[in-house]
Structures are given as structure tokens and as C-alpha cells.
Amino acid sequence: MSDPLILTVPLFSDLGNLGLALRRSVFVGEQHVPPEEEFDSYDLTATHVVALLDGSVVGCLRILFLAEHVKFGRVVVAATARGQGIASRMMRYAMDLAAARGQTRFYLTAQSDKLALYEKLGFVAFGEEFQDGGMPHFAMKTY
């Protein structure tokens, strides 16, 4: 299997729409996140990233460039492509993109069972565990 191609895409494009469909499939379908919590107004201003493998969108995430930090979120990989490092590759791409814009303060909220993925990228959990979309999460930052 080849390495994934990681791209920044417009939200309302063929690849952007496929990324949104993947998010819906995983977060709403698999993880039972209420649809009204999964999609929000931040999607309209976010930078969207997708991972393509063998011609299919197998991963996506969004980047929010906020005043206080860059927030990464909605990181998702298709069930058929998990365990291949795609989430890590997308995150590195997104972090490099933000760093190229001069950003150094990175933040995200991670599902508690995914902390190790983000720790390998330099994120550190802080604060108390909380519920988001019906699942336990921790806030994480690199600063």
C-alpha cells in the first residue's frame, strides 16, 4: 500500500465533501456523536485537510486559526485505513502548515483513548477529563 497524499482542500469541493462524509460516518455513525455537535459554524472558517490513499479520502481534520492558539480537531481516519499512521501524518502536515504561518501555540481536545497519538506529536494533556460528544476527552497543548 502506498503512502497517503495529504492535501489542504476547500470545504465545499469534491474532496472537502468527501471529508465531511467521512467525519459523519465515523463520528455520527460509529461513535454516535449527535450530528448537531459534529458540524458547526467553525467548519466555514477552518482550514480542511484530507488524506488520500489509492484514490479515496481515508482521513481528514480541520485547523482553526484562533487568536489564542491554533486548534486542531475533527481528526478522523476511515476504519479500513486505521493503524497505518495516517492520523499522525495528517497532524504533522497540519502542524507544519500552522508553523509556516508563524504559529507556535497548538491546542486540541483528544478522546481519552487517543492521548498517546498526540503525545508522540508533542502534545501534553492538562486539566480534568471531560465529556464531549458523549465520550471522555482531555484538553492538550504544546505550549
C-alpha positions in Angstrom: 0.0 0.0 0.0 1.3 3.5 -0.9 1.8 6.5 1.4 -1.2 8.7 1.8 -1.3 12.1 0.0 -2.1 14.8 2.4 -3.8 18.0 1.0 -5.5 21.2 2.1 -8.9 21.4 0.4 -11.8 23.8 0.2 -14.7 22.8 2.4 -17.2 23.0 -0.5 -15.2 20.9 -3.0 -15.5 17.3 -4.0 -12.6 16.3 -1.7 -14.0 18.6 1.1 -17.4 17.0 0.8 -15.9 13.5 0.9 -14.0 14.6 4.1 -17.3 15.8 5.7 -19.0 12.5 4.7 -16.1 10.6 6.4 -16.5 12.7 9.5 -20.2 12.0 9.6 -19.6 8.2 9.0 -17.1 7.9 11.9 -18.3 10.5 14.5 -22.1 10.3 14.0 -22.3 6.7 12.6 -19.6 4.8 14.6 -19.3 6.9 17.7 -22.8 8.2 18.0 -21.9 11.9 18.3 -25.1 14.0 17.8 -25.0 15.5 14.3 -25.6 19.0 15.6 -22.5 18.7 17.7 -20.3 17.3 14.9 -20.9 20.1 12.4 -20.6 23.7 13.5 -20.0 27.2 12.2 -16.2 26.8 12.7 -16.3 24.5 9.6 -17.0 27.5 7.5 -13.7 29.3 8.5 -11.5 26.3 9.2 -8.7 25.0 7.0 -9.6 21.5 6.0 -7.1 18.7 5.4 -7.7 15.3 3.8 -5.6 12.2 3.4 -6.0 10.3 0.1 -5.0 6.7 -0.2 -5.3 4.8 -3.5 -7.7 7.5 -4.8 -10.0 7.5 -1.8 -10.4 10.0 1.1 -9.4 8.0 4.1 -8.7 10.8 6.7 -9.5 14.4 7.4 -9.1 17.0 10.1 -9.7 20.8 10.5 -7.5 23.6 11.6 -8.8 26.7 13.4 -6.5 29.7 13.5 -7.8 31.4 16.6 -6.3 34.4 18.4 -5.0 32.5 21.4 -3.8 29.4 19.6 -4.2 27.0 16.6 -6.8 24.4 17.4 -6.7 21.1 15.6 -9.8 19.0 15.6 -12.2 16.6 13.9 -9.3 14.2 13.3 -10.7 11.1 11.7 -9.5 8.0 9.7 -11.7 5.6 7.9 -11.9 2.2 9.6 -10.3 0.5 6.6 -7.2 2.7 6.9 -6.6 2.8 10.6 -3.3 1.6 12.1 -1.2 3.0 9.3 -0.1 6.3 10.8 -2.5 8.4 8.7 -3.7 10.5 11.7 -0.1 11.2 12.7 0.8 12.2 9.1 -2.2 14.5 8.8 -1.3 16.1 12.2 2.3 16.6 11.2 1.1 18.2 7.9 -1.3 20.5 9.8 1.3 21.4 12.4 3.8 22.2 9.7 1.2 24.3 7.9 0.5 26.3 11.1 4.2 26.7 11.9 4.8 28.0 8.3 2.3 30.8 9.2 4.4 31.6 12.3 2.1 29.8 14.8 3.6 28.1 17.8 0.8 27.6 20.2 -1.1 24.4 19.4 -4.2 23.1 21.1 -6.7 20.2 20.7 -9.1 18.1 22.7 -8.5 14.4 22.3 -10.6 11.4 23.0 -9.1 9.9 26.2 -8.1 6.6 24.4 -6.2 8.6 21.8 -3.8 10.5 24.1 -0.8 8.5 23.0 -1.1 9.6 19.4 -1.0 13.2 20.3 1.7 12.8 23.0 4.0 11.4 20.3 3.5 14.7 18.4 4.5 16.8 21.5 1.1 17.5 23.0 0.6 17.3 26.8 -2.8 16.7 28.4 -3.9 19.2 31.1 -6.9 19.8 33.3 -9.6 17.3 34.2 -11.2 14.7 31.9 -14.5 15.9 30.4 -17.3 14.6 28.2 -17.6 15.8 24.6 -20.0 14.1 22.1 -20.7 11.5 24.8 -17.0 10.4 25.1 -14.3 11.2 27.6 -11.7 13.8 26.4 -8.7 15.7 27.6 -7.5 19.1 26.5 -4.0 19.0 25.2 -1.4 21.7 24.2 2.1 22.0 23.0 2.9 25.3 24.9 
